[in-house]
Amino acid sequence: MEYYLLAKALHIISFTAWMAGMFYLPRLMAYHAGAKLQSSENLLFKVMERRLLKAIMNPAMIATWVFGIWLVIITKYGSPQNPANWLMIKLVLVLALSGLHGFFASCVRKFANDENARSSRFYKIINEVVTAIFVGIVLLVVLKSF
């Protein structure tokens, strides 16, 4: 258990960075969806989305998974002695969040190629899906009620 607090801190830091990007990227795409194709605004959104995804979100997601797995190993969650049913539900939510991350990466590629077919409203709604998953994960971790 000597590395538990370090693993936990690194997991929280990386999850926070990942979530910052997961909240911000769909909002950027909502604004981008309204930009004219050949405008300077369109080009700026492309750069911002690509940098956010590549420099912050991808490394943060990978780090979140690595430190999360490290925590599971350290604490032996999921073992017969420590079943942690809440963790299985959390894992499903994190997989959903990872799937959304992949979907957002696909959207960034479509915007980069001027192939976006979705409305600003769509990105605003999907941003709320990210929020709902985030709330579920935090409640599961804090309450650990089952």
Beta strands, then each sheet from edge to edge (+ up, - down):
end
